[in-house]
């Protein structure tokens, strides 16, 4: 019996890979940015479907997961993966250096001792240019949970360094290119990398990550029906509806199916939908219960952030006037709003990518706040 349920997604992998081309109409040389909520299968897709496809097509792929070590600086994680790729192509780097030695350190300098090429030092851009030149192949840099880079100054500098490398390689004579693919579990957070002129990838577009589809649903139905009584069998449509209810999260769907197996004999589609609905409602209730313990001003700020998203501006007169209703009719002072925002950050509800900008830390918070009150 298999211990995991990985359903290959060749069509989705092909769709993403089709953007990694210099074609002026279909290509995305500025970068591909894909967002989907947490626990919806992004990382599994990247590792099991997309990366093998890209490597089979001849790309050199560097993959960095910025959530692989939440204690590490995002820049260090990116540099570590680039160093590992340099080491993997040591022999080719050695041949390249005989004709064009590189030994300089700039912002986020990389130093690595290669067995054949010897000590190597350079910038992120130097390293990626060297890999393209040494391998003679296109390079794809995949950053999973890329929004975490903005959590540190070094991480943000790494993003600018990747942009510099992209421009240097893609604008140089020749047919080799560097493609950047970045994913995120929070659309607004990921958008901070592209949304304004100060952002490293200004002008790029954040798109929705391809969700798990019909093949996955069919595989789940076949597997779970093996454990269910004949009169409790589930159709793909039943499972698809429950999957949508739990936000297209495979782990939550699996929890619901396990609950269904332990339900009274004969429990079928209706029971599954009830279980999925209960799980969704409970998750939202947990969030709302914590919010209910906050001050009225903090609650008001969260609701405005959920409504306005990236357009939320905390200190404008318009925002403070909107908060007056829950502040005993008085428009709160800027300092009062700042204090409330600091408290929300401390509780993990609000994220500040830069001075004066605030975003809900988790997309699930917005979903819960937008639930009709009753």
Residue frames relative to the residue before (quaternion, step in Angstrom):
aa qw qx qy qz dx dy dz
X 1.0000 0.0000 0.0000 0.0000 0.00 0.00 0.00
X 0.4453 -0.6970 0.4938 0.2684 3.59 -0.82 1.00
X 0.3661 -0.7447 0.5209 0.2001 3.56 -1.06 0.80
X 0.7489 0.2497 -0.1841 0.5856 3.60 1.26 -0.13
X 0.2655 -0.7374 0.5944 0.1804 3.54 -1.27 0.36
X 0.1171 0.7740 -0.6089 0.1280 3.53 -0.03 1.31
X 0.1197 -0.7797 0.6136 0.0343 3.52 -0.66 1.16
X 0.4307 -0.7215 0.4735 0.2641 3.61 -0.48 1.14
X 0.1652 -0.7914 0.5858 0.0571 3.54 -1.07 0.82
X 0.0190 -0.8571 0.5147 0.0087 3.61 0.65 1.05
X 0.6371 0.5323 -0.3476 0.4358 3.60 0.98 -0.74
X 0.6687 0.4863 -0.3029 0.4740 3.58 0.92 -0.89
X 0.6351 0.5232 -0.3326 0.4607 3.59 0.99 -0.81
X 0.6502 0.5126 -0.3138 0.4647 3.58 0.98 -0.80
X 0.6299 0.5377 -0.3386 0.4466 3.58 1.01 -0.78
X 0.6774 0.4713 -0.2973 0.4802 3.58 0.89 -0.91
X 0.6649 0.5146 -0.3075 0.4456 3.58 0.89 -0.93
X 0.6100 0.5820 -0.3552 0.4037 3.60 1.08 -0.66
X 0.6267 0.5352 -0.3369 0.4553 3.60 1.24 -0.37
X 0.6346 0.5323 -0.3212 0.4592 3.58 1.25 -0.39
X 0.4643 0.6275 -0.4559 0.4277 3.50 0.51 1.30
X 0.4799 -0.6668 0.4757 0.3142 3.61 -1.11 0.54
X 0.3388 0.7541 -0.5002 0.2577 3.59 1.26 0.03
X 0.4344 -0.7417 0.4420 0.2564 3.65 -0.61 1.07
X 0.6819 0.4718 -0.2884 0.4788 3.58 1.19 -0.44
X 0.8127 0.2779 -0.1194 0.4979 3.58 0.78 -1.03
X 0.6200 0.5921 -0.3427 0.3841 3.59 1.12 -0.53
X 0.2245 -0.7602 0.5973 0.1223 3.53 -1.29 0.41
X 0.0300 -0.8434 0.5362 -0.0172 3.56 0.51 1.21
X 0.5920 0.5668 -0.3753 0.4329 3.60 1.18 -0.39
X 0.6458 -0.4857 0.3266 0.4903 3.57 1.22 -0.46
X 0.2887 -0.7251 0.6007 0.1732 3.53 -1.21 0.62
X 0.0452 -0.8030 0.5937 -0.0264 3.58 -0.70 1.12
X 0.0127 -0.8233 0.5636 -0.0669 3.56 -0.54 1.24
X 0.0889 -0.8180 0.5684 0.0037 3.57 -0.80 1.04
X 0.1524 0.7384 -0.6497 0.0967 3.54 -1.18 0.75
X 0.6173 -0.5719 0.3772 0.3869 3.61 -1.09 0.59
X 0.6768 -0.4870 0.3727 0.4072 3.54 -1.33 0.32
X 0.8588 0.1968 -0.1391 0.4521 3.51 -1.32 0.56
X 0.5030 0.6390 -0.4442 0.3758 3.58 1.04 0.78
X 0.6892 -0.5405 0.2680 0.4014 3.58 1.19 0.42
X 0.3350 0.7749 -0.4885 0.2206 3.61 1.23 0.24
X 0.7151 0.4688 -0.2726 0.4412 3.57 0.69 -1.10
X 0.6269 0.5294 -0.3348 0.4633 3.60 0.99 -0.80
X 0.6443 0.5206 -0.3135 0.4642 3.57 0.99 -0.84
X 0.6596 0.5096 -0.3171 0.4524 3.58 0.88 -0.92
X 0.7438 0.4347 -0.2361 0.4494 3.57 0.76 -1.05
X 0.7824 0.3802 -0.1855 0.4570 3.58 0.89 -0.91
X 0.7835 0.3218 -0.1611 0.5066 3.58 1.10 -0.57
X 0.7682 0.3971 -0.2301 0.4464 3.57 0.58 -1.13
X 0.6892 0.4907 -0.3086 0.4346 3.61 0.73 -0.98
X 0.6529 0.4909 -0.3429 0.4639 3.66 0.85 -0.77
X 0.6364 0.5250 -0.3347 0.4555 3.59 1.01 -0.76
X 0.6699 0.4998 -0.3027 0.4581 3.59 0.88 -0.93
X 0.6620 0.4968 -0.3126 0.4660 3.57 0.94 -0.84
X 0.6362 0.5244 -0.3297 0.4600 3.59 1.03 -0.72
X 0.6835 0.4633 -0.2765 0.4917 3.57 1.16 -0.56
X 0.6391 -0.5879 0.3080 0.3887 3.59 1.25 0.13
X 0.4697 0.6596 -0.4621 0.3616 3.60 1.21 0.14
X 0.3302 -0.6407 0.6375 0.2721 3.53 -1.31 0.44
X 0.1157 -0.8239 0.5544 0.0220 3.60 -0.61 1.12
X 0.0878 -0.7488 0.6554 0.0453 3.54 -1.01 0.94
X 0.0739 -0.8148 0.5749 -0.0084 3.57 -0.66 1.13
X 0.0096 0.7870 -0.6158 0.0369 3.56 -0.80 1.05
X 0.1695 -0.7722 0.6083 0.0700 3.57 -0.79 1.10
X 0.2751 -0.8092 0.4995 0.1414 3.59 -0.36 1.22
X 0.6436 0.4537 -0.3427 0.5124 3.57 1.30 0.14
X 0.4223 0.7192 -0.4678 0.2924 3.59 1.22 0.11
X 0.7703 0.0180 -0.0196 0.6371 3.58 1.22 -0.51
X 0.2483 -0.8219 0.4971 0.1250 3.55 -0.06 1.32
X 0.6244 0.5409 -0.3466 0.4443 3.61 1.21 -0.32
X 0.6427 0.5425 -0.3196 0.4364 3.59 1.17 -0.53
X 0.5324 -0.5872 0.4902 0.3626 3.55 -1.20 0.53
X 0.5520 -0.6331 0.4188 0.3450 3.63 -0.86 0.87
X 0.6184 0.5532 -0.3500 0.4348 3.59 1.02 -0.73
X 0.6441 0.5267 -0.3247 0.4499 3.57 0.98 -0.81
X 0.6446 0.5187 -0.3240 0.4588 3.59 1.02 -0.75
X 0.6482 0.5087 -0.3144 0.4713 3.58 1.02 -0.81
X 0.6700 0.4992 -0.2971 0.4622 3.57 0.89 -0.97
X 0.6329 0.5476 -0.3373 0.4311 3.60 0.97 -0.81
X 0.6799 0.4754 -0.3022 0.4695 3.59 0.93 -0.80
X 0.6245 0.5168 -0.3455 0.4727 3.59 1.06 -0.65
X 0.6356 0.5215 -0.3272 0.4658 3.59 0.99 -0.82
X 0.6457 0.5197 -0.3269 0.4541 3.60 0.94 -0.84
X 0.6605 0.4948 -0.3139 0.4695 3.59 1.03 -0.74
X 0.5933 0.5416 -0.3604 0.4741 3.59 1.09 -0.65
X 0.6625 0.5071 -0.3009 0.4620 3.57 0.94 -0.91
X 0.6508 0.5271 -0.3172 0.4450 3.59 1.03 -0.76
X 0.7514 0.3068 -0.1799 0.5558 3.59 1.20 -0.48
X 0.1085 0.8552 -0.4959 0.1042 3.53 1.19 0.71
X 0.6881 0.5034 -0.2918 0.4336 3.57 0.76 -1.04
X 0.6721 0.4876 -0.2927 0.4742 3.56 0.93 -0.88
X 0.6222 0.5295 -0.3351 0.4693 3.58 1.07 -0.77
X 0.6230 0.5486 -0.3371 0.4441 3.60 1.01 -0.82
X 0.6684 0.4890 -0.3038 0.4710 3.60 0.89 -0.89
X 0.6420 0.5275 -0.3229 0.4532 3.57 1.01 -0.82
X 0.6967 0.5088 -0.2889 0.4151 3.59 0.86 -0.94
X 0.5354 0.6149 -0.4192 0.3995 3.59 1.14 -0.36
X 0.7512 0.3741 -0.2118 0.5009 3.54 1.09 -0.67
X 0.8112 0.0778 -0.0159 0.5793 3.59 1.11 -0.60
X 0.1073 -0.8298 0.5456 0.0470 3.59 0.27 1.23
X 0.1397 -0.7707 0.6179 0.0680 3.55 -1.08 0.80
X 0.2005 0.7713 -0.5873 0.1415 3.57 -0.83 0.92
X 0.4627 0.6277 -0.5122 0.3598 3.53 0.15 1.29
X 0.2202 -0.7736 0.5829 0.1155 3.55 -1.11 0.61
X 0.0379 -0.7895 0.6126 0.0027 3.56 -0.79 1.03
X 0.7982 -0.1797 0.1691 0.5496 3.56 -1.05 -0.76
X 0.8309 0.0189 -0.0675 0.5520 3.57 -0.85 1.01
X 0.0676 0.8373 -0.5367 0.0797 3.55 0.83 0.99
X 0.2634 -0.7449 0.5973 0.1380 3.54 -1.17 0.72
X 0.0055 0.7681 -0.6402 0.0086 3.54 -0.91 0.93
X 0.1012 0.7923 -0.5906 0.1146 3.55 -0.79 1.03
X 0.3182 -0.7345 0.5695 0.1869 3.55 -1.05 0.80
X 0.1205 -0.8082 0.5759 0.0259 3.55 -0.42 1.27
X 0.5626 -0.6454 0.3997 0.3274 3.58 -0.93 0.89
X 0.7758 0.3214 -0.1733 0.5147 3.57 0.87 -0.93
X 0.7409 0.4160 -0.2340 0.4725 3.58 0.92 -0.87
X 0.4365 -0.7061 0.4559 0.3211 3.58 1.23 -0.28
X 0.7701 -0.3178 0.2307 0.5027 3.60 -1.23 -0.28
X 0.0558 -0.7877 0.6136 -0.0027 3.56 -0.90 0.97
X 0.0284 0.7872 -0.6146 0.0422 3.58 -0.88 0.96
X 0.2900 0.7457 -0.5657 0.1996 3.54 -1.04 0.76
X 0.6019 -0.5354 0.4367 0.4005 3.55 -1.31 -0.14
X 0.6956 -0.4110 0.3577 0.4682 3.56 -1.31 0.00
X 0.6581 0.5064 -0.3130 0.4609 3.57 0.92 -0.86
X 0.6230 0.5358 -0.3394 0.4579 3.60 0.99 -0.81
X 0.6724 0.5182 -0.2989 0.4358 3.55 0.88 -0.99
X 0.7004 0.4589 -0.2811 0.4688 3.59 0.86 -0.92
X 0.6182 0.5224 -0.3442 0.4758 3.58 1.05 -0.69
X 0.6454 0.5239 -0.3192 0.4551 3.58 1.00 -0.84
X 0.6526 0.5182 -0.3182 0.4520 3.58 0.98 -0.82
X 0.6507 0.5012 -0.3183 0.4735 3.57 0.96 -0.82
X 0.6837 0.4891 -0.2887 0.4582 3.57 0.91 -0.93
X 0.6959 0.4930 -0.2810 0.4401 3.58 0.92 -0.92
X 0.7456 0.3987 -0.2229 0.4852 3.59 0.96 -0.83
X 0.2980 -0.7606 0.5185 0.2527 3.57 1.14 -0.60
X 0.6132 0.5428 -0.3350 0.4660 3.56 1.23 0.46
X 0.5706 -0.5569 0.4690 0.3800 3.54 -1.29 0.36
X 0.2636 -0.7710 0.5691 0.1108 3.53 -1.15 0.76
X 0.1039 -0.7687 0.6284 0.0579 3.58 -1.01 0.87
X 0.1340 -0.7689 0.6228 0.0545 3.55 -0.78 1.09
X 0.0907 -0.8028 0.5892 0.0076 3.58 -0.53 1.23
X 0.0731 -0.7779 0.6241 0.0114 3.57 -0.77 1.08
X 0.1752 -0.7883 0.5859 0.0681 3.58 -0.47 1.24
X 0.8108 0.0724 -0.1438 0.5628 3.57 -0.89 1.05
X 0.0562 0.8710 -0.4830 0.0699 3.53 0.98 1.00
X 0.5660 0.6173 -0.3975 0.3748 3.60 1.09 -0.52
X 0.5638 0.6135 -0.3882 0.3938 3.60 1.18 -0.47
X 0.5309 0.6467 -0.4119 0.3608 3.61 1.15 -0.44
X 0.6549 0.5338 -0.3158 0.4317 3.57 1.08 -0.68
X 0.5089 0.6676 -0.4108 0.3557 3.60 1.27 -0.19
X 0.7917 0.1873 -0.1172 0.5696 3.62 1.17 -0.35
X 0.6030 -0.5593 0.4211 0.3825 3.55 -1.20 0.50
X 0.6505 0.5113 -0.3157 0.4645 3.58 1.00 -0.84
X 0.6316 0.5363 -0.3312 0.4514 3.57 1.02 -0.76
X 0.6567 0.4919 -0.3074 0.4819 3.57 0.97 -0.85
X 0.6272 0.5268 -0.3328 0.4673 3.59 1.03 -0.78
X 0.6167 0.5427 -0.3455 0.4537 3.59 1.08 -0.70
X 0.6287 0.5276 -0.3361 0.4620 3.59 1.03 -0.72
X 0.6593 0.4846 -0.3079 0.4855 3.58 0.98 -0.83
X 0.6234 0.5337 -0.3401 0.4593 3.59 1.08 -0.69
X 0.6406 0.5084 -0.3248 0.4750 3.60 1.03 -0.74
X 0.6199 0.5237 -0.3428 0.4732 3.57 1.05 -0.73
X 0.6495 0.5132 -0.3223 0.4593 3.60 0.93 -0.88
X 0.6493 0.5085 -0.3152 0.4696 3.58 0.99 -0.84
X 0.6221 0.5464 -0.3337 0.4507 3.58 0.98 -0.84
X 0.6952 0.4760 -0.2793 0.4605 3.56 0.84 -1.00
X 0.6570 0.5249 -0.3165 0.4390 3.58 0.94 -0.91
X 0.7115 0.4510 -0.2617 0.4710 3.58 0.88 -0.91
X 0.7303 0.4577 -0.2568 0.4373 3.57 0.80 -0.98
X 0.7051 0.4381 -0.2662 0.4898 3.59 1.17 -0.47
X 0.5388 0.6189 -0.4047 0.4035 3.57 1.29 -0.12
X 0.5937 -0.5501 0.4260 0.4043 3.62 -1.16 0.47
X 0.5949 0.5614 -0.4169 0.3964 3.56 -1.04 0.69
X 0.5140 -0.6749 0.4584 0.2651 3.53 -1.33 0.18
X 0.5644 0.6042 -0.3936 0.4019 3.61 1.22 0.05
X 0.1172 -0.8142 0.5684 0.0137 3.55 -1.06 0.82
X 0.2887 -0.6917 0.6287 0.2072 3.51 -1.41 0.33
X 0.0995 -0.7860 0.6095 0.0281 3.55 -0.80 1.09
X 0.2062 -0.7696 0.5958 0.1010 3.55 -1.02 0.87
X 0.0236 -0.7790 0.6261 -0.0225 3.56 -0.85 1.04
X 0.0122 0.8193 -0.5698 0.0630 3.55 -0.59 1.16
X 0.1357 -0.7909 0.5940 0.0570 3.54 -0.95 0.93
X 0.0345 -0.8003 0.5983 0.0203 3.55 -1.23 0.42
X 0.4021 -0.7199 0.5171 0.2297 3.54 -1.16 0.62
X 0.7207 0.3050 -0.2161 0.5838 3.58 1.28 0.14
X 0.3878 -0.7731 0.4487 0.2252 3.57 -0.25 1.27
X 0.6767 0.4925 -0.3083 0.4522 3.61 0.84 -0.90
X 0.6397 0.5149 -0.3294 0.4659 3.58 1.00 -0.78
X 0.6609 0.4997 -0.3120 0.4650 3.57 0.88 -0.92
X 0.6359 0.5589 -0.3227 0.4234 3.57 1.06 -0.78
X 0.5538 0.6083 -0.4086 0.3953 3.63 1.14 -0.38
X 0.6145 0.5504 -0.3488 0.4448 3.60 1.22 -0.32
X 0.7892 0.3140 -0.1367 0.5099 3.59 1.22 -0.40
X 0.6041 0.6848 -0.3177 0.2554 3.57 1.17 -0.53
X 0.8148 0.1473 -0.0964 0.5524 3.64 1.04 -0.49
X 0.7114 -0.4972 0.2970 0.3980 3.54 -1.28 0.31
X 0.6455 0.5040 -0.3217 0.4752 3.58 1.23 -0.36
X 0.5458 0.6210 -0.3958 0.3997 3.60 1.27 -0.23
X 0.5908 -0.6227 0.3747 0.3505 3.61 -0.99 0.74
X 0.7983 0.2425 -0.1233 0.5373 3.60 1.02 -0.70
X 0.0762 0.8359 -0.5362 0.0895 3.53 1.02 0.85
X 0.7498 0.3687 -0.2941 0.4641 3.55 -0.90 0.98
X 0.5909 0.5465 -0.3742 0.4606 3.57 1.24 -0.34
X 0.3729 -0.7331 0.5349 0.1934 3.57 -1.29 0.37
X 0.3131 -0.7148 0.5910 0.2046 3.56 -1.04 0.80
X 0.0873 -0.8013 0.5917 0.0127 3.55 -0.78 1.09
X 0.5817 -0.5810 0.4381 0.3635 3.54 -1.27 0.35
X 0.4697 -0.6612 0.5151 0.2772 3.54 -0.99 0.91
X 0.5062 -0.6542 0.4458 0.3421 3.63 -0.86 0.80
X 0.3449 -0.7661 0.5031 0.2028 3.62 -0.66 1.05
X 0.6171 -0.4928 0.4462 0.4210 3.53 -1.32 0.23
X 0.1824 -0.8470 0.4970 0.0480 3.55 -0.80 0.99
X 0.8594 -0.1923 0.1207 0.4582 3.52 -1.28 -0.57
X 0.6282 0.5425 -0.3519 0.4326 3.61 0.98 -0.73
X 0.6468 0.5105 -0.3149 0.4710 3.56 1.01 -0.82
X 0.6493 0.5197 -0.3142 0.4579 3.58 0.92 -0.92
X 0.6595 0.5070 -0.3117 0.4592 3.60 0.91 -0.89
X 0.6535 0.5095 -0.3178 0.4608 3.60 0.98 -0.80
X 0.6369 0.5163 -0.3240 0.4721 3.59 1.01 -0.79
X 0.6448 0.5269 -0.3218 0.4505 3.59 0.92 -0.91
X 0.6693 0.5010 -0.3095 0.4531 3.59 0.88 -0.92
X 0.6781 0.4995 -0.2957 0.4508 3.57 0.97 -0.87
X 0.7265 0.4499 -0.2691 0.4443 3.61 0.74 -1.01
X 0.6233 0.5606 -0.3521 0.4162 3.61 1.03 -0.67
X 0.5456 0.6039 -0.3951 0.4261 3.57 1.24 -0.34
X 0.7411 0.4040 -0.2115 0.4927 3.58 1.14 -0.63
X 0.6532 0.5226 -0.3100 0.4518 3.60 1.26 -0.16
X 0.5752 -0.5742 0.4575 0.3606 3.56 -1.22 0.57
X 0.6768 -0.5235 0.3360 0.3936 3.54 -1.19 0.56
X 0.7314 0.4270 -0.2508 0.4688 3.60 0.94 -0.83
X 0.6717 0.4726 -0.2931 0.4894 3.59 1.30 -0.01
X 0.3289 0.7817 -0.4826 0.2186 3.59 1.27 0.18
X 0.2939 -0.7619 0.5605 0.1379 3.55 -1.13 0.79
X 0.3328 -0.7137 0.5770 0.2165 3.55 -1.08 0.72
X 0.6477 -0.4949 0.3833 0.4343 3.63 -1.18 0.29
X 0.6164 0.5494 -0.3533 0.4398 3.59 1.06 -0.69
X 0.6282 0.5336 -0.3333 0.4577 3.60 1.00 -0.80
X 0.6950 0.4694 -0.2758 0.4697 3.55 0.87 -0.97
X 0.6232 0.5430 -0.3458 0.4441 3.60 0.98 -0.77
X 0.6515 0.5128 -0.3192 0.4590 3.59 0.99 -0.80
X 0.6596 0.4860 -0.3051 0.4854 3.58 0.97 -0.83
X 0.6248 0.5495 -0.3296 0.4461 3.59 1.02 -0.82
X 0.6531 0.4988 -0.3081 0.4792 3.56 0.99 -0.81
X 0.6269 0.5607 -0.3309 0.4280 3.57 1.00 -0.82
X 0.7512 0.3655 -0.2075 0.5089 3.60 0.97 -0.84
X 0.6252 -0.6122 0.3277 0.3565 3.56 1.15 0.58
X 0.5602 -0.6315 0.3714 0.3865 3.60 1.16 0.63
X 0.4225 0.6872 -0.4730 0.3544 3.57 1.04 0.81
X 0.4083 -0.7515 0.4602 0.2383 3.61 -0.43 1.18
X 0.6552 0.5213 -0.3312 0.4351 3.61 0.92 -0.82
X 0.6683 0.4861 -0.3072 0.4719 3.58 0.96 -0.82
X 0.6155 0.5287 -0.3521 0.4666 3.59 1.02 -0.71
X 0.6479 0.5179 -0.3206 0.4574 3.59 0.95 -0.88
X 0.6226 0.5305 -0.3396 0.4643 3.62 1.01 -0.74
X 0.6524 0.5131 -0.3094 0.4641 3.57 0.97 -0.88
X 0.6663 0.5015 -0.3063 0.4590 3.59 0.94 -0.83
X 0.6283 0.5156 -0.3399 0.4732 3.59 1.04 -0.68
X 0.6251 0.5202 -0.3370 0.4744 3.58 1.05 -0.76
X 0.6425 0.5342 -0.3255 0.4426 3.58 1.00 -0.82
X 0.6301 0.5438 -0.3392 0.4384 3.59 0.96 -0.79
X 0.7257 0.4110 -0.2346 0.4994 3.58 1.09 -0.72
X 0.4687 0.6593 -0.4555 0.3716 3.58 1.27 0.07
X 0.6962 -0.4523 0.3261 0.4520 3.61 -1.23 0.28
X 0.6207 -0.5759 0.3815 0.3708 3.56 -1.05 0.79
X 0.7602 0.3422 -0.2753 0.4787 3.52 -0.93 0.94
X 0.4829 0.6551 -0.4477 0.3703 3.59 1.26 -0.18
X 0.0279 -0.8380 0.5437 -0.0387 3.56 -0.71 1.07
X 0.8709 -0.0533 0.0275 0.4878 3.57 -1.03 -0.81
X 0.6604 0.5120 -0.3252 0.4426 3.59 0.85 -0.89
X 0.6510 0.5131 -0.3143 0.4628 3.57 1.00 -0.82
X 0.6358 0.5297 -0.3358 0.4500 3.58 0.97 -0.79
X 0.6696 0.4890 -0.3071 0.4672 3.59 0.88 -0.87
X 0.6295 0.5197 -0.3405 0.4665 3.60 1.05 -0.69
X 0.6509 0.5144 -0.3135 0.4620 3.59 0.95 -0.88
X 0.6638 0.5003 -0.3065 0.4638 3.59 0.92 -0.91
X 0.6523 0.5126 -0.3109 0.4638 3.56 0.98 -0.84
X 0.6466 0.5197 -0.3169 0.4598 3.58 1.00 -0.84
X 0.6530 0.5097 -0.3204 0.4595 3.59 0.97 -0.81
X 0.6489 0.5070 -0.3177 0.4700 3.57 0.94 -0.83
X 0.6750 0.4989 -0.2931 0.4578 3.57 0.88 -0.97
X 0.6496 0.5226 -0.3224 0.4484 3.59 0.98 -0.80
X 0.6415 0.5215 -0.3236 0.4601 3.59 0.98 -0.83
X 0.6754 0.4774 -0.2929 0.4797 3.57 0.97 -0.85
X 0.6317 0.5355 -0.3310 0.4524 3.58 1.03 -0.76
X 0.6228 0.5422 -0.3402 0.4498 3.59 1.01 -0.77
X 0.6600 0.4936 -0.3045 0.4775 3.57 0.98 -0.87
X 0.6926 0.4850 -0.2845 0.4518 3.57 0.85 -0.99
X 0.6085 0.5498 -0.3581 0.4463 3.60 1.08 -0.62
X 0.6577 0.4873 -0.3143 0.4808 3.58 0.98 -0.79
X 0.6428 0.5173 -0.3255 0.4619 3.58 1.01 -0.77
X 0.6251 0.5647 -0.3348 0.4222 3.58 1.04 -0.76
X 0.6520 0.5164 -0.3162 0.4564 3.59 1.18 -0.47
X 0.5758 0.6043 -0.3670 0.4105 3.58 1.30 -0.11
X 0.6323 -0.5121 0.4055 0.4165 3.55 -1.30 0.16
X 0.6405 -0.5279 0.3752 0.4127 3.62 -1.14 0.46
X 0.6470 0.5206 -0.3331 0.4467 3.60 0.98 -0.76
X 0.6403 0.5119 -0.3227 0.4731 3.59 0.97 -0.81
X 0.6522 0.5075 -0.3163 0.4658 3.59 0.95 -0.85
X 0.6512 0.5257 -0.3115 0.4500 3.57 0.98 -0.86
X 0.6355 0.5248 -0.3219 0.4660 3.57 1.02 -0.79
X 0.6507 0.5169 -0.3182 0.4562 3.58 0.94 -0.87
X 0.6678 0.5000 -0.3103 0.4559 3.58 0.90 -0.84
X 0.6456 0.5031 -0.3264 0.4728 3.59 1.00 -0.75
X 0.6436 0.5180 -0.3198 0.4639 3.58 1.01 -0.77
X 0.6381 0.5188 -0.3236 0.4679 3.57 1.03 -0.76
X 0.6818 0.4926 -0.2830 0.4609 3.59 1.02 -0.78
X 0.8025 0.3634 -0.1502 0.4488 3.56 0.84 -1.03
X 0.2765 -0.7953 0.5047 0.1906 3.60 1.17 -0.36
X 0.8488 -0.1183 0.1005 0.5054 3.57 -0.92 -0.94
X 0.6288 0.5419 -0.3469 0.4366 3.61 1.19 -0.33
X 0.4483 0.6998 -0.4487 0.3286 3.59 1.29 -0.07
X 0.0168 -0.7690 0.6384 -0.0277 3.55 -0.89 1.07
X 0.3403 -0.8315 0.4000 0.1809 3.57 -0.16 1.29
X 0.7935 0.3849 -0.1730 0.4385 3.58 0.96 -0.77
X 0.4457 0.6893 -0.4678 0.3277 3.58 1.22 0.16
X 0.6261 -0.5321 0.4097 0.3962 3.53 -1.25 0.40
X 0.6102 0.5641 -0.3492 0.4330 3.59 1.05 -0.74
X 0.6716 0.4844 -0.2976 0.4752 3.58 0.92 -0.91
X 0.6934 0.4763 -0.2937 0.4539 3.59 0.83 -0.92
X 0.6103 0.5250 -0.3543 0.4758 3.56 1.15 -0.54
X 0.6383 0.5248 -0.3213 0.4625 3.59 1.05 -0.74
X 0.6750 0.4876 -0.2840 0.4754 3.59 1.19 -0.55
X 0.4822 0.7030 -0.4275 0.3009 3.58 1.22 -0.32
X 0.6190 0.5858 -0.3507 0.3882 3.58 0.99 -0.82
X 0.7556 0.3326 -0.2017 0.5270 3.60 1.00 -0.74
X 0.6507 0.4692 -0.3155 0.5068 3.57 1.32 0.23
X 0.6378 -0.5670 0.2995 0.4267 3.55 1.00 0.99
X 0.7001 -0.4986 0.2639 0.4378 3.54 1.08 0.79
X 0.6462 0.5141 -0.3262 0.4601 3.59 1.22 -0.06
X 0.4430 -0.6735 0.5223 0.2782 3.56 -0.99 0.84
X 0.3848 -0.7534 0.4773 0.2377 3.63 -0.54 1.08
X 0.5228 -0.6287 0.4795 0.3186 3.54 -1.16 0.65
X 0.6593 -0.5065 0.3756 0.4095 3.57 -1.22 0.45
X 0.6571 0.5181 -0.3133 0.4491 3.58 0.94 -0.90
X 0.6366 0.5267 -0.3271 0.4586 3.59 1.06 -0.73
X 0.6384 0.5097 -0.3177 0.4813 3.57 1.02 -0.82
X 0.6449 0.5293 -0.3226 0.4471 3.58 0.96 -0.85
X 0.6392 0.5245 -0.3217 0.4613 3.59 0.99 -0.83
X 0.6576 0.5037 -0.3077 0.4682 3.58 0.97 -0.87
X 0.6553 0.5077 -0.3136 0.4632 3.60 0.97 -0.80
X 0.6204 0.5361 -0.3387 0.4615 3.60 1.05 -0.75
X 0.6494 0.5116 -0.3155 0.4657 3.57 1.00 -0.82
X 0.6517 0.5103 -0.3105 0.4674 3.59 1.01 -0.79
X 0.6183 0.5238 -0.3390 0.4779 3.59 1.08 -0.67
X 0.6538 0.5277 -0.3113 0.4441 3.56 0.95 -0.90
X 0.7092 0.4399 -0.2501 0.4909 3.57 1.11 -0.67
X 0.5334 -0.6742 0.3806 0.3406 3.58 1.27 0.08
X 0.5086 0.6576 -0.4203 0.3636 3.58 1.18 0.41
X 0.7810 0.2533 -0.1138 0.5594 3.57 1.16 -0.57
X 0.1854 -0.7668 0.6105 0.0701 3.54 -1.11 0.84
X 0.1452 -0.7894 0.5911 0.0795 3.58 -0.95 0.85
X 0.2217 -0.8066 0.5324 0.1295 3.62 -0.24 1.19
X 0.7877 -0.0339 0.0266 0.6145 3.58 1.14 -0.56
X 0.7048 -0.4720 0.3117 0.4282 3.56 -1.26 0.37
X 0.8305 0.2209 -0.1826 0.4776 3.55 -0.89 1.00
X 0.6922 0.4198 -0.2757 0.5183 3.60 1.26 -0.14
X 0.0152 -0.8011 0.5970 -0.0403 3.56 -0.87 1.01
X 0.0613 -0.7866 0.6138 -0.0269 3.55 -1.02 0.98
X 0.5442 -0.5825 0.4771 0.3701 3.58 -1.10 0.60
X 0.4895 -0.7117 0.4231 0.2737 3.57 -0.79 1.03
X 0.7956 0.1634 -0.0509 0.5811 3.58 1.09 -0.68
X 0.4896 -0.6814 0.4611 0.2887 3.57 -0.82 1.00
X 0.5842 0.5899 -0.3750 0.4124 3.62 1.14 -0.54
X 0.5696 0.5859 -0.3840 0.4300 3.59 1.16 -0.52
X 0.6608 0.5029 -0.3064 0.4653 3.58 0.93 -0.89
X 0.6335 0.5342 -0.3318 0.4509 3.59 0.98 -0.85
X 0.6745 0.4938 -0.2977 0.4611 3.58 0.90 -0.92
X 0.6841 0.4964 -0.2901 0.4488 3.58 0.93 -0.86
X 0.6931 0.4675 -0.2719 0.4765 3.56 1.14 -0.58
X 0.4376 0.6772 -0.4691 0.3604 3.56 1.30 0.06
X 0.5411 -0.6285 0.4336 0.3523 3.63 -0.87 0.87
X 0.3574 -0.7332 0.5376 0.2135 3.56 -0.89 0.92
X 0.0416 0.8171 -0.5715 0.0636 3.49 -0.93 0.91
